[in-house]
Amino acid sequence: MLTDTERARYLRHLPLVGEDGQERLRRATALVTRCGGVGGTAALYLAAAGIGRLIMVHEGNTTWSNLNRQILQTHDWVGKPRIVKARESVHRINPDVEVVAIAEPFTEALGEELAPQADVLLSCTPVWQERIALNAVAVRHRKPLVEAAMNGMEGTLTVIVPGETPCLRCLYPEDPTEDWWDAWSFPVLGAVSGITGCFAAIETIKVIVGHQDAGHRVGQPLTNRMLLFDTAHHAYRVVKVHRLPDCPVCGRLTATA
């Protein structure tokens, strides 16, 4: 049951998620990798929505070039561990959220340790190796994965449910070449990162609340579909995506009852 303080804090979105949905959010844990322009925005809005626990993974220190998009960071924190400031910023928004801050690069081994603790995983990293590692972990542990990415003025979003939807390897059977993708030099307009992170937070809330309930109006997660958007021309489209029967990651997985 919600407390009076919780009802007051979440008053404006309770008609959308319902009290049962809000309680599910309070009980839920989300793993977010990384917590920069996309992941930091997603984490911020999940905290504002009342998620119970965030596991946030991001290595390194805050740099000046982070500040155009990483809204959990501040100019006086340049040169210091960004995950520490990220945790502090989340707590300023909602001190009731438990935050586990991990200042390490995301690896498959780390994912194996963290995934069992989470109800939903968020892939918000520009590093392809980290995206594909988190995808493999999600499939092995049958954890829903919100996959969000952006580049310049464009972005993509999909929700992966292992055994029911395509996984990331189904969508991208081959790894990008180094001359095609450099995670550290692609252009970033901060607002596009923010939009992508907001979309990721919305889909995470849908996954947690559960679209089968009649007591909410947040809609169904973006499963078996991918959102493609181009903010330069305000072009938005949703395309159907399909599993690869011979996918080396999820091909043998079947839907759970």
C-alpha positions as CSV (number, residue, x, y, z in Angstrom):
1,M,0.0,0.0,0.0
2,L,1.2,3.5,-0.8
3,T,2.0,6.0,1.9
4,D,0.4,9.4,2.0
5,T,3.7,10.9,1.0
6,E,4.0,8.5,-2.0
7,R,0.5,9.4,-3.1
8,A,1.4,13.1,-3.0
9,R,4.7,12.6,-4.8
10,Y,3.3,10.5,-7.6
11,L,-0.1,12.1,-7.8
12,R,0.2,13.3,-11.4
13,H,1.1,9.9,-12.9
14,L,-1.0,7.6,-10.6
15,P,-3.9,7.8,-13.1
16,L,-1.6,6.4,-15.7
17,V,0.1,3.6,-13.7
18,G,-2.4,2.9,-11.0
19,E,-1.5,2.2,-7.3
20,D,-0.6,-1.4,-8.1
21,G,1.7,-0.2,-10.8
22,Q,3.3,2.3,-8.5
23,E,3.9,-0.5,-5.9
24,R,5.5,-2.6,-8.7
25,L,7.8,0.3,-9.5
26,R,8.8,0.6,-5.8
27,R,9.7,-3.1,-5.7
28,A,11.6,-3.0,-9.0
29,T,15.3,-2.9,-9.7
30,A,16.7,-1.6,-13.0
31,L,20.3,-2.1,-14.2
32,V,21.4,0.9,-16.3
33,T,24.6,0.8,-18.4
34,R,26.0,3.5,-18.9
35,C,24.7,6.6,-17.1
36,G,25.7,9.4,-19.5
37,G,23.5,11.4,-21.9
38,V,21.0,8.5,-22.5
39,G,21.3,6.4,-19.4
40,G,21.6,9.3,-17.0
41,T,18.4,10.8,-18.4
42,A,16.6,7.4,-18.1
43,A,17.8,6.9,-14.6
44,L,16.7,10.4,-13.6
45,Y,13.1,9.9,-14.8
46,L,13.0,6.3,-13.4
47,A,13.9,7.8,-10.0
48,A,11.3,10.6,-10.4
49,A,8.7,7.9,-11.2
50,G,9.5,6.0,-8.0
51,I,11.5,3.0,-9.0
52,G,12.8,1.3,-5.9
53,R,16.4,0.5,-6.8
54,L,18.8,1.5,-9.6
55,I,22.1,-0.3,-10.3
56,M,24.1,2.2,-12.3
57,V,27.3,1.2,-14.1
58,H,29.7,3.8,-15.5
59,E,33.5,4.1,-15.3
60,G,35.7,7.1,-15.5
61,N,35.7,10.8,-14.5
62,T,33.4,13.6,-15.6
63,T,34.9,15.7,-18.5
64,W,34.0,19.1,-19.9
65,S,32.7,17.4,-23.1
66,N,30.2,15.4,-21.0
67,L,28.4,18.5,-19.8
68,N,26.4,19.1,-23.0
69,R,24.3,16.0,-22.4
70,Q,25.0,14.3,-19.1
71,I,22.5,16.0,-16.9
72,L,23.4,14.1,-13.8
73,Q,26.8,15.8,-13.9
74,T,27.8,19.4,-13.0
75,H,30.7,21.7,-14.0
76,D,32.2,21.6,-10.5
77,W,32.6,17.8,-10.8
78,V,34.9,17.8,-13.8
79,G,37.8,15.4,-13.1
80,K,35.9,13.4,-10.4
81,P,34.2,10.0,-10.7
82,R,31.0,10.6,-12.6
83,I,29.2,7.7,-11.0
84,V,29.5,9.3,-7.6
85,K,27.8,12.5,-8.9
86,A,25.2,10.4,-10.8
87,R,24.2,8.8,-7.5
88,E,24.1,12.1,-5.7
89,S,21.9,13.7,-8.5
90,V,19.5,10.8,-8.4
91,H,19.1,11.1,-4.6
92,R,18.5,14.8,-4.9
93,I,15.5,14.0,-7.2
94,N,14.2,11.1,-5.0
95,P,16.0,10.2,-1.8
96,D,13.8,7.1,-1.4
97,V,15.5,5.4,-4.4
98,E,18.3,2.9,-3.5
99,V,21.3,3.5,-5.8
100,V,24.1,1.0,-6.3
101,A,26.9,2.9,-8.1
102,I,29.5,0.8,-9.9
103,A,32.6,2.7,-11.3
104,E,33.7,-0.1,-13.6
105,P,33.5,-0.8,-17.3
106,F,30.5,-3.0,-18.1
107,T,31.6,-6.6,-19.1
108,E,29.8,-9.8,-19.6
109,A,31.3,-11.1,-16.3
110,L,30.0,-8.1,-14.4
111,G,26.6,-8.5,-16.1
112,E,26.5,-12.1,-14.9
113,E,26.9,-10.8,-11.4
114,L,24.4,-8.0,-11.6
115,A,21.6,-9.3,-13.9
116,P,20.1,-11.7,-11.3
117,Q,19.5,-8.7,-9.0
118,A,17.5,-6.7,-11.6
119,D,14.0,-6.9,-13.0
120,V,14.8,-5.0,-16.2
121,L,18.1,-4.1,-18.0
122,L,18.7,-0.8,-19.8
123,S,21.4,-0.7,-22.6
124,C,22.3,3.0,-22.9
125,T,25.9,2.7,-23.9
126,P,27.5,3.8,-27.1
127,V,30.1,1.0,-26.9
128,W,29.1,-1.8,-29.2
129,Q,31.0,-4.5,-27.1
130,E,29.1,-3.5,-24.0
131,R,25.7,-3.5,-25.9
132,I,26.3,-7.0,-27.2
133,A,27.6,-8.2,-23.8
134,L,24.5,-6.9,-22.1
135,N,22.3,-8.6,-24.7
136,A,24.0,-11.9,-24.1
137,V,23.5,-11.6,-20.4
138,A,19.8,-10.6,-20.8
139,V,19.2,-13.7,-23.0
140,R,20.9,-16.1,-20.6
141,H,19.0,-14.7,-17.6
142,R,15.7,-14.1,-19.5
143,K,15.6,-10.5,-18.4
144,P,13.8,-7.9,-20.4
145,L,16.2,-5.4,-22.1
146,V,15.4,-1.9,-23.1
147,E,17.9,-1.1,-26.0
148,A,18.3,2.6,-26.6
149,A,20.9,4.2,-28.9
150,M,21.5,7.5,-30.6
151,N,23.9,9.1,-33.1
152,G,23.8,12.8,-34.0
153,M,20.2,13.8,-34.6
154,E,18.9,10.2,-34.8
155,G,18.0,7.4,-32.4
156,T,16.6,3.9,-32.1
157,L,14.7,2.1,-29.4
158,T,13.3,-1.4,-28.9
159,V,12.4,-3.7,-26.0
160,I,13.9,-7.2,-26.1
161,V,12.1,-10.0,-24.3
162,P,14.3,-13.2,-24.6
163,G,12.5,-16.0,-26.2
164,E,9.7,-13.8,-27.5
165,T,11.4,-11.0,-29.5
166,P,14.5,-10.6,-31.6
167,C,17.6,-10.0,-29.5
168,L,20.2,-7.4,-30.4
169,R,22.2,-10.0,-32.4
170,C,19.1,-10.8,-34.4
171,L,18.9,-7.2,-35.4
172,Y,22.6,-6.8,-36.0
173,P,24.1,-10.1,-37.1
174,E,27.5,-8.6,-37.8
175,D,29.6,-6.3,-35.6
176,P,30.2,-2.8,-36.9
177,T,33.7,-2.2,-38.3
178,E,36.1,0.2,-36.4
179,D,36.2,2.6,-39.4
180,W,32.4,2.7,-39.4
181,W,31.8,3.3,-35.7
182,D,33.8,5.1,-33.1
183,A,32.0,5.3,-29.7
184,W,34.1,8.3,-28.7
185,S,33.8,10.6,-31.6
186,F,30.3,10.5,-33.0
187,P,28.4,13.8,-32.8
188,V,26.0,14.3,-29.9
189,L,23.3,17.0,-29.5
190,G,22.4,16.8,-25.8
191,A,18.7,17.1,-26.3
192,V,18.7,14.0,-28.6
193,S,20.4,12.0,-25.9
194,G,17.7,13.3,-23.5
195,I,14.9,12.3,-25.8
196,T,16.3,8.8,-26.2
197,G,16.8,8.5,-22.5
198,C,13.2,9.6,-21.9
199,F,11.9,7.0,-24.4
200,A,14.0,4.4,-22.6
201,A,12.5,5.3,-19.2
202,I,9.0,5.1,-20.6
203,E,9.5,1.6,-22.0
204,T,11.1,0.5,-18.7
205,I,8.1,1.7,-16.8
206,K,5.8,-0.2,-19.2
207,V,7.8,-3.4,-18.7
208,I,7.7,-3.0,-14.9
209,V,4.0,-2.0,-14.6
210,G,2.9,-4.8,-16.8
211,H,0.6,-4.1,-19.8
212,Q,-1.8,-6.9,-18.9
213,D,-3.3,-4.9,-16.0
214,A,-6.5,-2.9,-16.6
215,G,-5.7,-0.2,-14.0
216,H,-3.2,1.8,-16.0
217,R,-2.9,3.6,-19.4
218,V,0.9,3.6,-20.1
219,G,0.5,1.2,-23.1
220,Q,2.3,-1.9,-24.2
221,P,6.1,-2.1,-24.4
222,L,7.8,-1.7,-27.8
223,T,8.3,-5.5,-28.4
224,N,8.9,-7.0,-31.8
225,R,9.1,-3.4,-33.1
226,M,11.8,-0.8,-33.3
227,L,11.3,3.0,-33.1
228,L,13.5,4.9,-35.6
229,F,13.5,8.7,-35.2
230,D,15.3,11.6,-36.9
231,T,14.9,14.8,-35.0
232,A,16.5,16.9,-37.7
233,H,13.3,16.3,-39.8
234,H,11.0,15.2,-37.0
235,A,10.5,11.9,-38.8
236,Y,9.4,9.0,-36.5
237,R,8.5,5.5,-37.6
238,V,8.0,2.1,-36.0
239,V,9.1,-1.0,-38.0
240,K,8.4,-4.6,-37.2
241,V,11.5,-6.7,-36.3
242,H,11.8,-10.5,-36.4
243,R,13.9,-13.1,-34.7
244,L,16.6,-15.0,-36.6
245,P,15.9,-18.7,-36.3
246,D,19.7,-19.4,-36.4
247,C,20.7,-16.6,-34.1
248,P,23.7,-17.8,-32.1
249,V,22.5,-15.9,-29.0
250,C,18.8,-16.6,-28.8
251,G,18.0,-19.0,-31.6
252,R,17.3,-21.9,-29.4
253,L,15.3,-20.0,-26.8
254,T,11.5,-20.5,-26.6
255,A,8.9,-18.2,-25.0
256,T,8.1,-18.9,-21.4
257,A,4.6,-19.8,-20.4
